[in-house]
Amino acid sequence: MKKVKITVLRTMLNEDLAAEYGAEGLTACPMLQEGQVFYADYAKPEGLCDEAWKAIYQYVFALAHGAERELFYYGDWIRKPGVAICSCNDGLRPVIFKLEATDQESQIDYTPVR
């Protein structure tokens, strides 16, 4: 299994939807910053939002297990092998991520409990 590089490309605020549905003073995601980088494989990286991880982990898993050799979804989504562009599920303030396959080998950094 290889590590996958996760880069925060954009933090957004859909102002029209936030004005109608959002809490007073809602801003773009306060947890992540554009340009922030994480590395992941089988587990959520430290500091990455739980909800964002739920939205992107299946792509991370695919890239970590060799999907970098192919284009996602038959080549009609992303034109670069080993790359996926995904977002979290927050419709008012989505965060856009770039996922990239790497050549870095994964290592379990904990002792599994049996």
MARKOLMI-523602 format. One record per residue (C-alpha): residue number from 0; x, y, z. Coordinates in Angstrom, 3 decimals, decimal comma. Layout:
<atoms>
ATOM  seq         x         y         z
ATOM  NUM         X         Y         Z
...
</atoms>
This chain:
<atoms>
ATOM  seq         x         y         z
ATOM    0     0,000     0,000     0,000
ATOM    1     1,239     3,507    -0,832
ATOM    2     0,611     6,824     0,849
ATOM    3    -1,692     9,355    -0,790
ATOM    4    -0,963    13,074    -0,726
ATOM    5    -4,021    15,172     0,185
ATOM    6    -3,788    18,887    -0,615
ATOM    7    -6,437    21,440     0,352
ATOM    8    -7,037    23,327    -2,906
ATOM    9    -9,897    25,588    -1,845
ATOM   10   -12,009    26,518     1,125
ATOM   11   -15,245    28,062    -0,043
ATOM   12   -18,370    29,734     1,270
ATOM   13   -21,543    29,574    -0,822
ATOM   14   -22,679    32,987     0,310
ATOM   15   -26,203    32,845    -1,086
ATOM   16   -26,936    29,513     0,618
ATOM   17   -25,180    30,578     3,818
ATOM   18   -27,276    33,764     3,938
ATOM   19   -30,489    31,767     3,616
ATOM   20   -29,675    28,671     5,697
ATOM   21   -26,453    29,201     7,634
ATOM   22   -25,918    30,227    11,224
ATOM   23   -25,187    33,894    11,867
ATOM   24   -21,537    34,721    11,101
ATOM   25   -20,820    31,494     9,197
ATOM   26   -17,472    31,604     7,397
ATOM   27   -15,475    29,264     5,169
ATOM   28   -14,230    26,149     6,960
ATOM   29   -12,207    27,186    10,019
ATOM   30   -10,489    23,782    10,334
ATOM   31    -8,522    23,646     7,075
ATOM   32    -6,347    26,092     5,158
ATOM   33    -5,676    26,286     1,432
ATOM   34    -2,326    24,695     0,650
ATOM   35    -2,421    22,446     3,719
ATOM   36    -1,040    18,947     2,997
ATOM   37    -1,772    15,588     4,617
ATOM   38    -0,575    12,060     3,848
ATOM   39    -2,913     9,105     4,313
ATOM   40    -3,388     5,446     3,500
ATOM   41    -5,638     3,302     5,677
ATOM   42    -6,336     5,837     8,442
ATOM   43    -7,454     9,459     8,720
ATOM   44    -4,455    11,761     9,055
ATOM   45    -4,079    13,798    12,231
ATOM   46    -5,771    17,194    11,859
ATOM   47    -8,076    16,294     8,961
ATOM   48   -11,770    16,873     9,626
ATOM   49   -13,735    13,665    10,330
ATOM   50   -16,516    14,630     7,908
ATOM   51   -14,057    15,459     5,125
ATOM   52   -12,370    12,083     5,658
ATOM   53   -15,721    10,305     5,330
ATOM   54   -16,253    12,024     1,983
ATOM   55   -12,818    11,254     0,480
ATOM   56   -11,562     8,049     2,099
ATOM   57   -12,805     5,727    -0,655
ATOM   58   -10,698     7,622    -3,212
ATOM   59    -7,698     7,591    -0,867
ATOM   60    -8,139     3,836    -0,427
ATOM   61    -8,340     3,279    -4,195
ATOM   62    -5,236     5,358    -4,885
ATOM   63    -3,328     3,715    -2,024
ATOM   64    -4,091     0,308    -3,553
ATOM   65    -2,995     0,953    -7,114
ATOM   66    -5,671     3,008    -8,854
ATOM   67    -2,900     5,431    -9,878
ATOM   68    -2,377     3,348   -12,994
ATOM   69    -5,870     4,094   -14,258
ATOM   70    -8,174     7,042   -14,780
ATOM   71   -11,110     7,225   -12,423
ATOM   72   -14,527     6,504   -13,923
ATOM   73   -13,424     5,372   -17,368
ATOM   74   -11,529     8,562   -18,125
ATOM   75   -14,534    10,887   -18,204
ATOM   76   -13,812    12,644   -14,885
ATOM   77   -10,092    13,293   -14,319
ATOM   78    -7,568    13,296   -17,149
ATOM   79    -4,480    12,531   -15,008
ATOM   80    -3,872     9,022   -13,713
ATOM   81    -3,306     8,876    -9,963
ATOM   82    -5,278    12,055    -9,234
ATOM   83    -8,743    12,692    -7,833
ATOM   84   -10,406    16,029    -7,051
ATOM   85   -12,950    15,655    -4,239
ATOM   86   -14,811    17,752    -1,717
ATOM   87   -16,263    17,432     1,729
ATOM   88   -20,024    17,187     2,216
ATOM   89   -20,615    20,670     3,641
ATOM   90   -22,887    22,333     1,087
ATOM   91   -22,565    25,763     2,676
ATOM   92   -18,779    25,800     3,036
ATOM   93   -17,190    22,998     1,013
ATOM   94   -13,489    22,244     0,984
ATOM   95   -11,952    21,001    -2,272
ATOM   96    -9,128    18,438    -2,083
ATOM   97    -6,582    17,137    -4,568
ATOM   98    -5,627    13,506    -3,918
ATOM   99    -2,438    12,174    -5,501
ATOM  100    -0,922     8,713    -5,492
ATOM  101     2,700     8,626    -4,309
ATOM  102     5,503     6,078    -4,311
ATOM  103     5,864     6,307    -0,521
ATOM  104     5,302     2,951     1,152
ATOM  105     2,796     2,867     4,005
ATOM  106     3,804     1,577     7,402
ATOM  107     1,586     0,801    10,354
ATOM  108     2,678     3,247    13,037
ATOM  109     0,906     1,558    15,926
ATOM  110     0,702    -1,893    17,486
ATOM  111    -2,569    -3,585    16,521
ATOM  112    -4,649    -4,861    19,445
ATOM  113    -5,558    -8,517    19,143
</atoms>
